[in-house]
Amino acid sequence: MFCNNGHRGTCAAVAFAVAATSWTLLPASAFAAPEPQPVTIAPLLKADVIIGADMWDTVPRIMSLTLNFTDIIGVPGADSKDEATAKAAVVAAGGAWSEIAAKACSTKPTQVSHTTAVSPEQYYGVTGLTGVHNTDVVQVQTSWPALPGTLDGSDFKVTLNDGTVAPAISAGVMPNFEYNERSVLILNGEFGNRLPKSDPAVKYPVKVEVVADATPLKLVGPHGRLVSAVGMTMTNDKTPYDTQPADPTLWTGPRVIAAKITHMSTLGEGGPEPVSKNLLPNDGISIFGKKAAEFRVRMLTVGGALSPNGVRGLYPADYRNYFRLVARDRKGKLIPLVNAGQEYLIDGQPITVVGLADLGKKAKTYDECYQEDSENQIDIILSGSAKAAKSIAFLDIPADGGGYLPLYNDGGPGKNPTPGVVYTAKSPRHTVSVMNGLVDPMRTTYNAG
């Protein structure tokens, strides 16, 4: 285990944020049949169901490798019904615990309102694995969705900066459980610590390779075509626990790696229960209505899910705080779409940012108890002219200044960070090109029959 300063020791440790929010939506009791027979949704998550899933390149490849966070997956007591007990367990493991006043919420605060730490029971409920305590999360992104039935920890060889190979205890799609996602793969294991790169004892992953096992990993390409991922590799030179410079472009937190504009579609907007009944529907039409949700820019994040502080979920009205689409007119002039709800004219054609979707269900009030899916796809919903939509060229994540705020992954500090604990870094200031999927949305479906 790792102490809060990142060194080996006797203190408790914690790891897992990308999947944490979705998992903590499911209390341990949700996985318990009449005693003593526990149940797990792992077989449902392994089902080979791919419907309208996004492809992010014309060729199959690994797009990224990141250490998301350490020590908060499998924290004993994290889901205790006694809040003081749960808080003590999470804080001891180096996880964030946000204090939530009852008056700050329209609903009763739950575990997910306070923390992204996951208990061993919750981990079992998703993976079917027991005895997993205080592990880390590494995230691997593939350009084509993975076939879940072929996805296992044994598919991956993860090499750390000191040359050691760290086995993956498990690999799965959770929290990217929707049938139109599944290109973000979550690995658990002992993958790093909370030391900066300047410390000789620092550990973080520098390479991942897909290796052959009993069920070699396959990716799903155009028209449901299967290709082997064996032999694919990716390198990494960053840790989210590094010392952060003043320059926001150099911060090592989560970021957006790809974005694509398409006509709005609900194809594949579903997933296995009991996860889907807690979180879906959360698509643009469900949140804003069919008339308003004409287009979507779907972004793909790396380094974890995006959160205002590492615990709180994003709200549908949070566009102005964190994102900025940029259009380019016929003369090459760049036109930032700064505010949601404001109509912009691109070569005389209207376009309006409506808000964010693929978060949680539509609610009357969005507050600190709002439960969203904490996964790696976020949709910016737009309405207006197709000609104007075609002009959307870039997605900015300003991160700091001009009224913009940084984002964190699930290893972030929360509202009430514990002094002396090292949390994951802020999202850097960066820009990604927006792929044009208005004619060809670059989606795929796999039919096992």
ChimeraX attribute file (.defattr): number of C-alpha atoms within 10 A of each C-alpha:
attribute: neighborCount
match mode: 1-to-1
recipient: residues
	/A:1	20
	/A:2	22
	/A:3	21
	/A:4	27
	/A:5	15
	/A:6	23
	/A:7	15
	/A:8	14
	/A:9	12
	/A:10	9
	/A:11	13
	/A:12	22
	/A:13	30
	/A:14	33
	/A:15	32
	/A:16	33
	/A:17	34
	/A:18	32
	/A:19	29
	/A:20	29
	/A:21	28
	/A:22	26
	/A:23	25
	/A:24	23
	/A:25	22
	/A:26	19
	/A:27	20
	/A:28	19
	/A:29	12
	/A:30	14
	/A:31	18
	/A:32	15
	/A:33	11
	/A:34	7
	/A:35	6
	/A:36	7
	/A:37	8
	/A:38	16
	/A:39	16
	/A:40	20
	/A:41	17
	/A:42	16
	/A:43	13
	/A:44	17
	/A:45	24
	/A:46	18
	/A:47	14
	/A:48	16
	/A:49	22
	/A:50	26
	/A:51	20
	/A:52	20
	/A:53	27
	/A:54	25
	/A:55	24
	/A:56	24
	/A:57	15
	/A:58	11
	/A:59	11
	/A:60	19
	/A:61	18
	/A:62	21
	/A:63	20
	/A:64	21
	/A:65	25
	/A:66	27
	/A:67	28
	/A:68	32
	/A:69	35
	/A:70	35
	/A:71	35
	/A:72	33
	/A:73	32
	/A:74	27
	/A:75	30
	/A:76	22
	/A:77	20
	/A:78	30
	/A:79	27
	/A:80	16
	/A:81	12
	/A:82	10
	/A:83	15
	/A:84	9
	/A:85	13
	/A:86	23
	/A:87	24
	/A:88	14
	/A:89	24
	/A:90	28
	/A:91	22
	/A:92	19
	/A:93	29
	/A:94	32
	/A:95	39
	/A:96	30
	/A:97	27
	/A:98	23
	/A:99	15
	/A:100	17
	/A:101	10
	/A:102	12
	/A:103	9
	/A:104	12
	/A:105	16
	/A:106	15
	/A:107	13
	/A:108	12
	/A:109	19
	/A:110	18
	/A:111	24
	/A:112	28
	/A:113	24
	/A:114	24
	/A:115	32
	/A:116	36
	/A:117	41
	/A:118	34
	/A:119	30
	/A:120	22
	/A:121	27
	/A:122	29
	/A:123	25
	/A:124	21
	/A:125	24
	/A:126	24
	/A:127	19
	/A:128	16
	/A:129	16
	/A:130	13
	/A:131	9
	/A:132	18
	/A:133	22
	/A:134	27
	/A:135	25
	/A:136	27
	/A:137	30
	/A:138	29
	/A:139	20
	/A:140	22
	/A:141	26
	/A:142	22
	/A:143	22
	/A:144	32
	/A:145	29
	/A:146	29
	/A:147	22
	/A:148	24
	/A:149	18
	/A:150	18
	/A:151	22
	/A:152	21
	/A:153	18
	/A:154	19
	/A:155	23
	/A:156	26
	/A:157	18
	/A:158	26
	/A:159	19
	/A:160	20
	/A:161	18
	/A:162	13
	/A:163	12
	/A:164	12
	/A:165	16
	/A:166	17
	/A:167	18
	/A:168	22
	/A:169	16
	/A:170	18
	/A:171	23
	/A:172	26
	/A:173	23
	/A:174	25
	/A:175	26
	/A:176	24
	/A:177	25
	/A:178	23
	/A:179	22
	/A:180	24
	/A:181	28
	/A:182	29
	/A:183	28
	/A:184	31
	/A:185	22
	/A:186	24
	/A:187	28
	/A:188	24
	/A:189	25
	/A:190	24
	/A:191	29
	/A:192	26
	/A:193	27
	/A:194	27
	/A:195	22
	/A:196	20
	/A:197	18
	/A:198	9
	/A:199	9
	/A:200	9
	/A:201	15
	/A:202	20
	/A:203	22
	/A:204	28
	/A:205	26
	/A:206	21
	/A:207	20
	/A:208	24
	/A:209	18
	/A:210	21
	/A:211	16
	/A:212	16
	/A:213	15
	/A:214	9
	/A:215	12
	/A:216	17
	/A:217	24
	/A:218	20
	/A:219	24
	/A:220	26
	/A:221	25
	/A:222	15
	/A:223	11
	/A:224	17
	/A:225	13
	/A:226	16
	/A:227	15
	/A:228	15
	/A:229	23
	/A:230	17
	/A:231	12
	/A:232	15
	/A:233	19
	/A:234	18
	/A:235	17
	/A:236	16
	/A:237	12
	/A:238	18
	/A:239	28
	/A:240	32
	/A:241	26
	/A:242	21
	/A:243	15
	/A:244	15
	/A:245	10
	/A:246	8
	/A:247	10
	/A:248	18
	/A:249	14
	/A:250	14
	/A:251	23
	/A:252	22
	/A:253	31
	/A:254	27
	/A:255	26
	/A:256	24
	/A:257	18
	/A:258	21
	/A:259	25
	/A:260	26
	/A:261	26
	/A:262	21
	/A:263	19
	/A:264	21
	/A:265	17
	/A:266	14
	/A:267	13
	/A:268	17
	/A:269	20
	/A:270	21
	/A:271	22
	/A:272	16
	/A:273	14
	/A:274	14
	/A:275	21
	/A:276	17
	/A:277	12
	/A:278	16
	/A:279	21
	/A:280	21
	/A:281	21
	/A:282	24
	/A:283	26
	/A:284	29
	/A:285	18
	/A:286	16
	/A:287	22
	/A:288	19
	/A:289	11
	/A:290	13
	/A:291	9
	/A:292	19
	/A:293	25
	/A:294	21
	/A:295	26
	/A:296	29
	/A:297	27
	/A:298	23
	/A:299	20
	/A:300	23
	/A:301	21
	/A:302	26
	/A:303	32
	/A:304	31
	/A:305	30
	/A:306	32
	/A:307	24
	/A:308	23
	/A:309	24
	/A:310	31
	/A:311	30
	/A:312	27
	/A:313	26
	/A:314	28
	/A:315	23
	/A:316	24
	/A:317	14
	/A:318	13
	/A:319	21
	/A:320	16
	/A:321	20
	/A:322	20
	/A:323	22
	/A:324	22
	/A:325	23
	/A:326	20
	/A:327	24
	/A:328	18
	/A:329	17
	/A:330	9
	/A:331	7
	/A:332	8
	/A:333	11
	/A:334	16
	/A:335	17
	/A:336	17
	/A:337	22
	/A:338	17
	/A:339	18
	/A:340	19
	/A:341	15
	/A:342	12
	/A:343	16
	/A:344	20
	/A:345	16
	/A:346	22
	/A:347	13
	/A:348	11
	/A:349	15
	/A:350	17
	/A:351	25
	/A:352	23
	/A:353	27
	/A:354	25
	/A:355	24
	/A:356	27
	/A:357	30
	/A:358	27
	/A:359	27
	/A:360	23
	/A:361	21
	/A:362	20
	/A:363	13
	/A:364	7
	/A:365	12
	/A:366	17
	/A:367	17
	/A:368	24
	/A:369	22
	/A:370	23
	/A:371	26
	/A:372	23
	/A:373	31
	/A:374	32
	/A:375	27
	/A:376	26
	/A:377	24
	/A:378	24
	/A:379	24
	/A:380	25
	/A:381	30
	/A:382	26
	/A:383	23
	/A:384	20
	/A:385	17
	/A:386	16
	/A:387	14
	/A:388	21
	/A:389	26
	/A:390	20
	/A:391	22
	/A:392	26
	/A:393	22
	/A:394	20
	/A:395	24
	/A:396	17
	/A:397	23
	/A:398	23
	/A:399	22
	/A:400	19
	/A:401	9
	/A:402	8
	/A:403	10
	/A:404	16
	/A:405	18
	/A:406	24
	/A:407	27
	/A:408	28
	/A:409	33
	/A:410	36
	/A:411	37
	/A:412	28
	/A:413	26
	/A:414	25
	/A:415	18
	/A:416	13
	/A:417	18
	/A:418	17
	/A:419	7
	/A:420	9
	/A:421	19
	/A:422	24
	/A:423	27
	/A:424	26
	/A:425	26
	/A:426	29
	/A:427	28
	/A:428	23
	/A:429	20
	/A:430	17
	/A:431	19
	/A:432	18
	/A:433	16
	/A:434	22
	/A:435	21
	/A:436	19
	/A:437	17
	/A:438	17
	/A:439	10
	/A:440	9
	/A:441	19
	/A:442	21
	/A:443	23
	/A:444	20
	/A:445	22
	/A:446	20
	/A:447	11
	/A:448	9
	/A:449	3
